[in-house]
Structure formats: structure tokens, C-alpha cells
């Protein structure tokens, strides 16, 4: 059941994303090719799935969530392009393919990332694929801006780079990942709920608790897979965190304790959805998927 929902959602957002990468002029074709390569080149689409699932949980119209689904994936893709650069994590492999700066060049990758970031806000602010209520769209833009910026994902990456080679405790590690990974996952859920046009303040608060738990669970599972999986399965270089002396949950807690913590966070997410009906089943299944995935 979840596999079918996942496939439908992936196809829906991929079709919407594909329409964004038509170069308006011949001298922009290489930039648009790099942008398309960075987005369409695989990916699980977890964040758009969360947008659609949150909208569904509140009985919303998915046609009003397409803009948010595209926007969060564009922000995610831009962050990966920049994270992979030599000045950051210096990775040559992403989703089983050469990273954007390898496939094109470093300058083109920087520009492609910049373009994807600004395109995300253009898409979310447009009339198409979003709620008609302009005030609601403005709230959605503010939510994504905060999640993507220094108070969220960018701030988390800065903390991450500063923590290389330094021993930090679990509280500091969680603060880093609630910014770097969790903020955009949290925004994805909230944007989907907002896009429904039916979310009460109480429901948004409850969904925020759900999203905070799965956002952290996602990172814990990522850290586990960096230890247990292999490069071919992951689609990126296995063991890179350890090689770069980055703080991780297995390194801090031990592998078994990290696995137990991922399951504890999953259970927290499921408990947060207690008062939601069967329409929230995709959100429940996503919580299961996040800690069971192998890539």
C-alpha cells in the first residue's frame, strides 16, 4: 500500500519538477541542464512525500500542495549540490552518479545550486500549485525561508563543519541535526498541512512534534547506514563521516544504541499522530519507512 502511495507521489512531483527545467534561451541551456541533473537524477523524494501525506491527512486537495512539494525538493537538491563541493564535503558521488560539480564544473554547480534555491521560492509564491489565499502563501514562504536559512539548514551545515574533529555530546549533536536535516523535514510537513487550507493551530503543533521526531530519526538512520551499508547501495561514498572525523550517533552512542534510538524516535512520531484518522496513514508509514530504509 505504501509503495503504491510512494510511487504515485514521486510521479506527481517529478512531473511538476520536470516542467521547471526548460531553458528560456540557448545561452542558459548548460545552467538549466545542471539544474535538471541535480534534481531529476534519482532521489527518494521523502520531503515531497511528506508534503503530500500531510495535506492528505487533513483532507486537502493535492493540487494545492504541488508548489510546496516542488519547493522543498528544490531546496534539498540545492543543499546537496553545495554540500558536495570541494569546499564543503568534497564528494564525487551522489545518487550513484557523479556529483554536479564533477559532471559539469565547480562554477556551474555553484550557480545551479543558487538557481535551484531561488526557484524554490518562485514556485512556492506563484499562483499555480498553491493555495489561492495570498496570506497563507506568505506564511508558507516564511516557513520555508526559516527552515532553509541560518536558523535552519544552512545554520546546521555551519555547525557541522565547525564540529569536524571535535568531540561533542548528544545534546549538541541533536541541535546540529535538528537544523541541518530536521528543519527542512519539519517544514515539509507543515507546508503540506498549510497547503490543505484546513489545518488548525493544534493540528499544526501536533504535526510539528511528529516532524521533529522523524527529522531526527532520518539523520540517525543516515548515520547508521554510513556504517552498515555500502557505496553501491547508498549511491554515495560509504564511510565518509568516519573518514572525515565527523560526529555521528553510532560513534557517540554505539551502533546498537543508535538503532534503538531511531526506533524510539519513530515511536514518538507515531504517538504524535494518535488523534489523526486513517487519512494520516501515509504519514505513519513514512515514519516506518524512514527507519527501515537501506539507502
Buried (B, 14 or more C-beta within 10 A) or exposed (E): EBEEBBEEBBEBBBEBBEEBBEBEEEEEEBBBBBBBBBBBBEBBBBBBBBBBBBBBBBEBBBEBBBBBBBBBBBBBBBBBBBBBBEEBBBBEBBBBBBBBBBBBEEEBBBBBBBBBBEBBBEBBBEEEBBBEEEEBBEBBBEBBBBBBEEEBBBBBBBBBEEBEEEEBEEEBBBBBBBBBBBBBBBBBBBBBBBBBBBBEEEBBEBBBBBBBBBBBBBBBBBBBBBBBBEEEEBBBBBEBBBEEEBBBBBBBBEBEEBBEBBBBBBBBBBEBBEEBEEBBBBBBBBBBBBBEBEB
